Amino acid sequence: MSRKFELQPFEADQAAPADLRALYELSVAALRLDRPDPVVLDYDDWVASLRQLAPSLGPRGYWIARCDGELVAKAVVYFPPKENEHLALTEITVAPRRRREGVGTAVLMALLPELEARGRKLVEGWELSKGGPGAQWAVGVGMRISKSTIAQTLDIRDVAPALWEVPAPDGFRVAEWVGAAPDELVASYARALHVMRDAPAGDSEYRLAEWTAERVREAEARHRERNVVQRVVVAVSEATGEVVALTQMDLYTAYPEWAVQQDTAVIPAYRGKGLGRWVKAHMLRALLAERPSIGKIYTNVNADNQHMIRVNGQIGFTTSRSTVGVSGEIAELRRLLG
Ligand SMILES: CC(C)(COP(=O)(O)OP(=O)(O)OC[C@H]1O[C@@H](n2cnc3c(N)ncnc32)[C@H](O)[C@@H]1OP(=O)(O)O)[C@@H](O)C(=O)NCCC(=O)NCCS
């Protein structure tokens, strides 16, 4: 690698047009190489997507790396809040033509002090292709594989809508909303969300939220701030009036043909009654009735979560990629990388 290496913060709003264009080309070339299922946006949509941050992951840092002035890599880091203030969720991408020259490692070395300066202790990377360059590189620099996940996609054109005609289990009614839970359901919705903590998560250091009604309202506000629409479908017990199962779908304006299937949870006492499949099937019917432009739905599930994977299969998801998460302690990585 050239000795004139520099890592600099990147602000989309202040970037020179030539830098934005070069970053787009780097991103597209990497996606086409690294993903069997790339979502390649055209330039204007990609610029819009740079400004649309994932709502649940906190502030984002963006850096670019140059060698002798040439753009060779980018690094995107989310700094999640509250129970995850120890973590920096990091994705480093090197231009395909500049791989295996030490660029990725140089980016990580330059980045680690920045992450430490922001109080972070651990770096994690998610959804790297299992056995692919990212996972091999991460292990090579001293990180460990901390979870196994699978990326699943539902291609609307390939699925007969009859799969989503799931009868209501006896004793439950459906409720649904866009953006804000009704006041009478928000407390039991928070309790149901809390059971996400039972979901297998491997050895990732990411801690799921301690959900309360107040945290639900904060999360809804973050979705609004970031212009991401969240639809929620829940099953309500007729006997207690409480939410016992839920599923969430996020819609980004930057990805008008995609939806992102987020959390699905069923309270333990109500499992095995088909409620998970019922709320997910209802979600798909409602979503597509309102947004017929949606062509694909994306989700990521822990590879050990057999129940969720089975439900996803029943409603038409197929596995597009086996993925892993990687973790490393920043102090240890700095020591190893010298
Ligand atoms: C992962 C990535 C950032 C590595 O960047 P890079 O500049 O090619 O990596 P380096 O040159 O610093 O590699 C250092 C060492 O990591 C290991 N490594 C890197 N890529 C590898 C690969 N494809 N297969 C096996 N080992 C690999 C090797 O041990 C390598 O040393 P060597 O070349 O002397 O054998 C790059 O492949 C990439 O952009 N991948 C797509 C995005 C991604 O998965 N990022 C994950 C990081 S969060």
The ligand as a Tripos MOL2 file, in Angstrom:
@<TRIPOS>MOLECULE
LIG
   48    50     1     0     0
SMALL
NO_CHARGES

@<TRIPOS>ATOM
      1 C1        -12.8600   -7.1550    4.4590 C.3       1 LIG1
      2 C2        -12.1070   -6.0950    3.6710 C.3       1 LIG1
      3 C3        -12.4050   -4.7370    4.3260 C.3       1 LIG1
      4 C4        -10.5870   -6.4080    3.7480 C.3       1 LIG1
      5 O1         -9.8840   -5.3440    3.1350 O.3       1 LIG1
      6 P1         -8.4140   -5.5790    2.5110 P.3       1 LIG1
      7 O2         -7.8080   -4.2500    2.3450 O.co2     1 LIG1
      8 O3         -8.5140   -6.4480    1.2950 O.co2     1 LIG1
      9 O4         -7.6970   -6.4060    3.6810 O.3       1 LIG1
     10 P2         -6.1350   -6.4050    4.0590 P.3       1 LIG1
     11 O5         -5.3240   -6.2790    2.8100 O.co2     1 LIG1
     12 O6         -5.9100   -5.4010    5.1200 O.co2     1 LIG1
     13 O7         -6.0270   -7.9110    4.6220 O.3       1 LIG1
     14 C5         -5.2880   -8.2520    5.7500 C.3       1 LIG1
     15 C6         -5.3610   -9.7430    5.9700 C.3       1 LIG1
     16 O8         -6.7330  -10.1640    6.1570 O.3       1 LIG1
     17 C7         -6.9080  -11.4880    5.5540 C.3       1 LIG1
     18 N1         -7.8010  -11.3850    4.3880 N.ar      1 LIG1
     19 C8         -8.2600  -10.2830    3.7820 C.ar      1 LIG1
     20 N2         -9.0650  -10.5950    2.7510 N.ar      1 LIG1
     21 C9         -9.1140  -11.9320    2.6930 C.ar      1 LIG1
     22 C10        -9.7550  -12.8620    1.8250 C.ar      1 LIG1
     23 N3        -10.5020  -12.4540    0.7760 N.pl3     1 LIG1
     24 N4         -9.5750  -14.1730    2.0520 N.ar      1 LIG1
     25 C11        -8.7910  -14.6020    3.0560 C.ar      1 LIG1
     26 N5         -8.1310  -13.7570    3.9150 N.ar      1 LIG1
     27 C12        -8.3020  -12.4480    3.7300 C.ar      1 LIG1
     28 C13        -5.5340  -11.9140    5.1000 C.3       1 LIG1
     29 O9         -4.8990  -12.5510    6.1880 O.3       1 LIG1
     30 C14        -4.8580  -10.5680    4.8010 C.3       1 LIG1
     31 O10        -3.4690  -10.6330    4.8190 O.3       1 LIG1
     32 P3         -2.6630  -11.1280    3.4850 P.3       1 LIG1
     33 O11        -3.2430  -10.3800    2.3130 O.co2     1 LIG1
     34 O12        -1.2520  -10.7450    3.7710 O.co2     1 LIG1
     35 O13        -2.8860  -12.6010    3.3890 O.co2     1 LIG1
     36 C15       -12.5370   -6.1320    2.1750 C.3       1 LIG1
     37 O14       -12.4300   -7.4600    1.6730 O.3       1 LIG1
     38 C16       -13.9330   -5.6520    1.9320 C.2       1 LIG1
     39 O15       -14.1450   -4.4620    1.6910 O.2       1 LIG1
     40 N6        -14.9570   -6.5790    2.0050 N.am      1 LIG1
     41 C17       -16.3550   -6.2120    1.8430 C.3       1 LIG1
     42 C18       -16.9170   -5.4800    3.0630 C.3       1 LIG1
     43 C19       -16.7450   -6.3150    4.3240 C.2       1 LIG1
     44 O16       -17.0640   -7.4780    4.3780 O.2       1 LIG1
     45 N7        -16.2620   -5.6680    5.3810 N.am      1 LIG1
     46 C20       -16.0550   -6.3390    6.6200 C.3       1 LIG1
     47 C21       -15.3620   -5.4860    7.5890 C.3       1 LIG1
     48 S1        -16.5130   -4.7840    8.7140 S.3       1 LIG1
@<TRIPOS>BOND
     1     1     2 1
     2     2     3 1
     3     2     4 1
     4     2    36 1
     5     4     5 1
     6     5     6 1
     7     6     7 2
     8     6     8 1
     9     6     9 1
    10     9    10 1
    11    10    11 2
    12    10    12 1
    13    10    13 1
    14    13    14 1
    15    14    15 1
    16    15    16 1
    17    15    30 1
    18    16    17 1
    19    17    18 1
    20    17    28 1
    21    18    19 ar
    22    18    27 ar
    23    19    20 ar
    24    20    21 ar
    25    21    22 ar
    26    21    27 ar
    27    22    23 1
    28    22    24 ar
    29    24    25 ar
    30    25    26 ar
    31    26    27 ar
    32    28    29 1
    33    28    30 1
    34    30    31 1
    35    31    32 1
    36    32    33 2
    37    32    34 1
    38    32    35 1
    39    36    37 1
    40    36    38 1
    41    38    39 2
    42    38    40 1
    43    40    41 1
    44    41    42 1
    45    42    43 1
    46    43    44 2
    47    43    45 1
    48    45    46 1
    49    46    47 1
    50    47    48 1
@<TRIPOS>SUBSTRUCTURE
     1 LIG1         1 GROUP 0 **** ****
